[in-house]
C-alpha cells in the first residue's frame, strides 16, 4: 500500500502502526509533531494508530532559534 509522508509517496507493508512507520523512516519520536489527514495525533496514540492506504502524514520538526 502507499501513504504520503510530507507529500512524498512511501510504500508500506500492512499491518504497520504509525510509530513503526516513523521509526522505519528514521523520524525520531522526540521533537516532532505528527498529523494524519490534517488531525494531530498525540504521541501516546502513535503505537495504536494503524497505517492505512492513502494516509497523508505530516511530520513537523521543532526548531530552536528566533
PAZA-605587 format. One record per residue: residue in three letters; x, y, z of N, C-alpha, C in turn. Coordinates in steps of 0.001 Angstrom, whole numbers. Example, Ala and Ser with C-alpha at 12.3 -4.5 7.8 and 13.67 -1.06 7.14 Angstrom:
{rest: ALA nc1: 13190 nc2: -5690 nc3: 7800 cac1: 12300 cac2: -4500 cac3: 7800 cc1: 13200 cc2: -3300 cc3: 7800}
{rest: SER nc1: 12850 nc2: -2250 nc3: 7080 cac1: 13670 cac2: -1060 cac3: 7140 cc1: 12900 cc2: 30 cc3: 7870}
END
This chain:
{rest: UNK nc1: 843 nc2: -1168 nc3: 0 cac1: 0 cac2: 0 cac3: 0 cc1: 886 cc2: 1228 cc3: 0}
{rest: UNK nc1: 291 nc2: 2376 nc3: -290 cac1: 1053 cac2: 3616 cac3: -362 cc1: 425 cc2: 4679 cc3: 530}
{rest: UNK nc1: 1290 nc2: 5381 nc3: 1257 cac1: 876 cac2: 6525 cac3: 2071 cc1: 1778 cc2: 7693 cc3: 1666}
{rest: UNK nc1: 1489 nc2: 8851 nc3: 2202 cac1: 2288 cac2: 10034 cac3: 1888 cc1: 2831 cc2: 10622 cc3: 3189}
{rest: UNK nc1: 4147 nc2: 10775 nc3: 3244 cac1: 4802 cac2: 11385 cac3: 4401 cc1: 5393 cc2: 12698 cc3: 3915}
{rest: UNK nc1: 4858 nc2: 13783 nc3: 4429 cac1: 5261 cac2: 15118 cac3: 3969 cc1: 5206 cc2: 15201 cc3: 2436}
{rest: UNK nc1: 4101 nc2: 14708 nc3: 1896 cac1: 3765 cac2: 14751 cac3: 462 cc1: 4589 cc2: 13819 cc3: -412}
{rest: UNK nc1: 5458 nc2: 12993 nc3: 179 cac1: 6233 cac2: 12036 cac3: -606 cc1: 5601 cc2: 10654 cc3: -473}
{rest: UNK nc1: 5402 nc2: 9954 nc3: -1592 cac1: 4832 cac2: 8608 cac3: -1505 cc1: 5799 cc2: 7639 cc3: -830}
{rest: UNK nc1: 5253 nc2: 6811 nc3: 53 cac1: 6050 cac2: 5822 cac3: 781 cc1: 5302 cc2: 4495 cc3: 718}
{rest: UNK nc1: 5994 nc2: 3439 nc3: 292 cac1: 5401 cac2: 2108 cac3: 279 cc1: 5427 cc2: 1509 cc3: 1675}
{rest: UNK nc1: 4325 nc2: 877 nc3: 2050 cac1: 4181 cac2: 332 cac3: 3395 cc1: 3652 cc2: -1091 cc3: 3312}
{rest: UNK nc1: 4234 nc2: -1971 nc3: 4121 cac1: 3705 cac2: -3327 cac3: 4255 cc1: 2640 cc2: -3288 cc3: 5342}
{rest: UNK nc1: 1539 nc2: -3929 nc3: 5109 cac1: 466 cac2: -3957 cac3: 6123 cc1: 630 cc2: -5201 cc3: 6966}
{rest: UNK nc1: 254 nc2: -5214 nc3: 8203 cac1: -142 cac2: -4071 cac3: 9022 cc1: 1076 cc2: -3391 cc3: 9636}
{rest: UNK nc1: 936 nc2: -2107 nc3: 9872 cac1: 2015 cac2: -1329 cac3: 10479 cc1: 1374 cc2: -175 cc3: 11254}
{rest: UNK nc1: 1964 nc2: 150 nc3: 12396 cac1: 1442 cac2: 1284 cac3: 13179 cc1: 2162 cc2: 2555 cc3: 12737}
{rest: UNK nc1: 1591 nc2: 3671 nc3: 13107 cac1: 2217 cac2: 4959 cac3: 12817 cc1: 3598 cc2: 5027 cc3: 13463}
{rest: UNK nc1: 3729 nc2: 4541 nc3: 14691 cac1: 5027 cac2: 4536 cac3: 15384 cc1: 6049 cc2: 3708 cc3: 14610}
{rest: UNK nc1: 5636 nc2: 2541 nc3: 14099 cac1: 6540 cac2: 1688 cac3: 13319 cc1: 6997 cc2: 2386 cc3: 12044}
{rest: UNK nc1: 6059 nc2: 3035 nc3: 11361 cac1: 6393 cac2: 3724 cac3: 10112 cc1: 7372 cc2: 4861 cc3: 10365}
{rest: UNK nc1: 7112 nc2: 5659 nc3: 11393 cac1: 8008 cac2: 6772 cac3: 11691 cc1: 9407 cc2: 6270 cc3: 12037}
{rest: UNK nc1: 9487 nc2: 5199 nc3: 12817 cac1: 10791 cac2: 4622 cac3: 13163 cc1: 11496 cc2: 4108 cc3: 11911}
{rest: UNK nc1: 10758 nc2: 3437 nc3: 11045 cac1: 11337 cac2: 2909 cac3: 9804 cc1: 11871 cc2: 4023 cc3: 8916}
{rest: UNK nc1: 11191 nc2: 5165 nc3: 8927 cac1: 11610 cac2: 6298 cac3: 8104 cc1: 12694 cc2: 7141 cc3: 8782}
{rest: UNK nc1: 13123 nc2: 6734 nc3: 9995 cac1: 14189 cac2: 7439 cac3: 10699 cc1: 13747 cc2: 8745 cc3: 11332}
{rest: UNK nc1: 12459 nc2: 8846 nc3: 11632 cac1: 11914 cac2: 10059 cac3: 12253 cc1: 11877 cc2: 9840 cc3: 13758}
{rest: UNK nc1: 12603 nc2: 10657 nc3: 14508 cac1: 12648 cac2: 10462 cac3: 15964 cc1: 11313 cc2: 10804 cc3: 16614}
{rest: UNK nc1: 11021 nc2: 10165 nc3: 17728 cac1: 9767 cac2: 10418 cac3: 18439 cc1: 9821 cc2: 11745 cc3: 19193}
{rest: UNK nc1: 11005 nc2: 12182 nc3: 19545 cac1: 11156 cac2: 13427 cac3: 20303 cc1: 11325 cc2: 14607 cc3: 19346}
{rest: UNK nc1: 10728 nc2: 15723 nc3: 19695 cac1: 10925 cac2: 16944 cac3: 18926 cc1: 10113 cc2: 17033 cc3: 17648}
{rest: UNK nc1: 9095 nc2: 16190 nc3: 17504 cac1: 8247 cac2: 16259 cac3: 16319 cc1: 6779 cc2: 16207 cc3: 16716}
{rest: UNK nc1: 5962 nc2: 16755 nc3: 15850 cac1: 4512 cac2: 16620 cac3: 15953 cc1: 4056 cc2: 15941 cc3: 14671}
{rest: UNK nc1: 3025 nc2: 15110 nc3: 14768 cac1: 2553 cac2: 14360 cac3: 13612 cc1: 1052 cc2: 14564 cc3: 13454}
{rest: UNK nc1: 662 nc2: 14830 nc3: 12211 cac1: -755 cac2: 14929 cac3: 11875 cc1: -1062 cc2: 13892 cc3: 10808}
{rest: UNK nc1: -2217 nc2: 13268 nc3: 10919 cac1: -2683 cac2: 12311 cac3: 9922 cc1: -3979 cc2: 12866 cc3: 9346}
{rest: UNK nc1: -3961 nc2: 13076 nc3: 8039 cac1: -5123 cac2: 13645 cac3: 7351 cc1: -5593 cc2: 14922 cc3: 8051}
{rest: UNK nc1: -4631 nc2: 15792 nc3: 8366 cac1: -4865 cac2: 17110 cac3: 8980 cc1: -5383 cc2: 17057 cc3: 10414}
{rest: UNK nc1: -5178 nc2: 15930 nc3: 11106 cac1: -5563 cac2: 15811 cac3: 12509 cc1: -4320 cc2: 15436 cc3: 13310}
{rest: UNK nc1: -3973 nc2: 16254 nc3: 14300 cac1: -2798 cac2: 15972 cac3: 15124 cc1: -3039 cc2: 14688 cc3: 15914}
{rest: UNK nc1: -2048 nc2: 13812 nc3: 15887 cac1: -2130 cac2: 12548 cac3: 16622 cc1: -1169 cc2: 12638 cc3: 17808}
{rest: UNK nc1: -1677 nc2: 12582 nc3: 19035 cac1: -792 cac2: 12617 cac3: 20204 cc1: 213 cc2: 11459 cc3: 20176}
{rest: UNK nc1: 1416 nc2: 11727 nc3: 20623 cac1: 2485 cac2: 10719 cac3: 20605 cc1: 2057 cc2: 9414 cc3: 21281}
{rest: UNK nc1: 1280 nc2: 9496 nc3: 22334 cac1: 824 cac2: 8295 cac3: 23043 cc1: -57 cc2: 7408 cc3: 22163}
{rest: UNK nc1: -663 nc2: 7972 nc3: 21117 cac1: -1536 cac2: 7203 cac3: 20226 cc1: -813 cc2: 6620 cc3: 19015}
{rest: UNK nc1: 440 nc2: 6989 nc3: 18781 cac1: 1164 cac2: 6508 cac3: 17608 cc1: 1211 cc2: 4982 cc3: 17518}
{rest: UNK nc1: 1526 nc2: 4266 nc3: 18631 cac1: 1596 cac2: 2801 cac3: 18521 cc1: 251 cc2: 2141 cc3: 18190}
{rest: UNK nc1: -849 nc2: 2784 nc3: 18543 cac1: -2175 cac2: 2199 cac3: 18329 cc1: -2852 cc2: 2719 cc3: 17061}
{rest: UNK nc1: -2165 nc2: 3593 nc3: 16318 cac1: -2742 cac2: 4159 cac3: 15094 cc1: -2286 cc2: 3346 cc3: 13899}
{rest: UNK nc1: -3189 nc2: 2595 nc3: 13267 cac1: -2789 cac2: 1786 cac3: 12111 cc1: -2584 cc2: 2653 cc3: 10879}
{rest: UNK nc1: -1589 nc2: 2303 nc3: 10092 cac1: -1347 cac2: 2988 cac3: 8822 cc1: -2305 cc2: 2395 cc3: 7799}
{rest: UNK nc1: -2992 nc2: 3273 nc3: 7078 cac1: -3982 cac2: 2839 cac3: 6094 cc1: -3681 cc2: 3439 cc3: 4735}
{rest: UNK nc1: -4100 nc2: 2751 nc3: 3697 cac1: -3894 cac2: 3177 cac3: 2313 cc1: -4280 cc2: 4646 cc3: 2120}
{rest: UNK nc1: -3369 nc2: 5412 nc3: 1497 cac1: -3657 cac2: 6793 cac3: 1137 cc1: -3531 cc2: 7819 cc3: 2243}
{rest: UNK nc1: -3128 nc2: 7398 nc3: 3457 cac1: -2984 cac2: 8359 cac3: 4560 cc1: -2031 cc2: 9481 cc3: 4163}
{rest: UNK nc1: -2372 nc2: 10677 nc3: 4611 cac1: -1489 cac2: 11818 cac3: 4421 cc1: -919 cc2: 12174 cc3: 5797}
{rest: UNK nc1: 366 nc2: 11858 nc3: 5968 cac1: 1048 cac2: 12040 cac3: 7253 cc1: 1973 cc2: 13247 cc3: 7146}
{rest: UNK nc1: 1781 nc2: 14204 nc3: 8043 cac1: 2621 cac2: 15397 cac3: 8066 cc1: 3441 cc2: 15375 cc3: 9344}
{rest: UNK nc1: 4761 nc2: 15472 nc3: 9186 cac1: 5690 cac2: 15492 cac3: 10320 cc1: 6285 cc2: 16883 cc3: 10409}
{rest: UNK nc1: 6127 nc2: 17502 nc3: 11575 cac1: 6665 cac2: 18845 cac3: 11797 cc1: 7732 cc2: 18750 cc3: 12866}
{rest: UNK nc1: 8939 nc2: 19186 nc3: 12527 cac1: 10048 cac2: 19145 cac3: 13473 cc1: 10170 cc2: 20476 cc3: 14187}
{rest: UNK nc1: 10387 nc2: 20410 nc3: 15496 cac1: 10626 cac2: 21621 cac3: 16286 cc1: 12039 cc2: 22123 cc3: 15992}
{rest: UNK nc1: 12170 nc2: 23436 nc3: 15834 cac1: 13465 cac2: 24028 cac3: 15546 cc1: 13709 cc2: 25146 cc3: 16550}
{rest: UNK nc1: 14889 nc2: 25130 nc3: 17145 cac1: 15246 cac2: 26190 cac3: 18089 cc1: 15775 cc2: 27391 cc3: 17305}
{rest: UNK nc1: 15591 nc2: 28533 nc3: 17862 cac1: 16113 cac2: 29733 cac3: 17211 cc1: 15073 cc2: 30829 cc3: 17217}
{rest: UNK nc1: 15415 nc2: 31915 nc3: 16619 cac1: 14487 cac2: 33017 cac3: 16666 cc1: 14447 cc2: 33837 cc3: 15469}
END
